[in-house]
Amino acid sequence: MTPQELRAALDLRDLTDPDAGEHAMQHVVSAIEYALARAWGIPVRRDPGPRIVSVADNYDRLRYSAEAVTRDRRYSRYLDGGRMLRSHTTARVPALLDANRLPDVLLSVPGICYRRDVIDRHHVGEPHQLDLWRIRRSGPPLTEADLVHMIGLVVAAVLPGHDWHTVPSVHPYTLAGREIYVAGRAPSGGASGYIEVGECGLAHPEVTGGGSGLAMGLGLDRLVMLAKGVDDIRLLRSTDPRVAAQMRDLTPYRPVSAMPATHRDLSLAVAGDLDAELLGDRVRDLLGPDAGAVEEIVVRSETGYAELPDSARARMGLRPGQKNVLLRVVLRDLTRTLTSAEANALRDRIYAGLHEGEEHEWTLFDADRAEAKPRP
């Protein structure tokens, strides 16, 4: 990362931090901590920890293998050989385990994390997470029954009445790992399917260093969205006073507008190993503050060099080792309607930053006919 990129990342508001202003996310964290502490009768130790962590704490001490794909520089934000922006709040857990001397305690780590991710209504590159680890150093060991009880307490604390279920999932720092899915509700009140809100398991004894434990990591952005009935993650950070005023508590969200969406389709020549997460992350970097106008990036198709006819390769200037990606960019500003000229300008900025072919197709806006045309 460049010094400018690091400064921008550290300046981004952590919505779980009360010192940065009240936010609904803080109420979610408090509700969960209170529910667990009351049910278990144990103390809570909240420690958000730093955003810059050691690679050892983020990966090695949590039993991630040296070959784990998440370590790849394409997905993690490294500062140097030994430090990085944390990719999950779990990176704080090893230090808290070292310092804990209580026989039974709930460790709570809320905060912002840094990842590479797709662009859509439920994903951002800087999500918020809550790690909850119950550590018991003496007494009967914690079991999967305790884990199920914990899941039920957490869901009831934030989403009372919502159905939930789990599916098996392997995590390096747990045994009997699971993913947690909660039944969502559309803003109209109808069902909208099950949404993943976190993962959990029995804390791995090689991580805890003794005793037993329950480990859970929750996606706070999605929990707030479900609790308030928000269908677009960008609203959680909106600076529109009509929206921001509603993000201070957990009362149901009242939509303030419904701006029309527009889309632009791009035919790109990109590296053969470029995936949707990296595409999304590059678009955020390319547009900077204007990335908030991008509602979704959809990969409609991918075609390798060998599968394309010569005419298509020539049109894009596609080279061996590259592939053709048909990308749909859905644009919708949260507070105003984008003009066609603005949408085209955003399209061309994305195209200029992503297309690696030797031939280009820009857009030209014809004001008289109000349409966008390809321009050689």
Protein Blocks (a to p, Z undefined) as FASTA:
>chain_A
ZZklmmmmmmpccfklmknopcfklmmmmmmmmmmmmmnopacdddebpfbdcfklmmmm
nopafklmklpmklpccfblmbccdfbfklmmmmmmmmpcbfbdcdddeddddddddddf
kbcfbdcddddddddfbdjdddfklmmmmmmmmmmmmmghiacdddddddfkbghiacdd
dddddfkopaebjadfbdcddddfklnopajdddddddfklmmmmmnopabfklmmpcbf
klmmmmmbccdcddfbdcddddddddddddfklcfklmmmmmmmmnmmmlmmpmbdcdfb
dcdfklpcfklmmmnopaehiacdddddddddfkbccdfklmmmmmmmmmmmmmmcfbdc
dddddfklopacddZZ
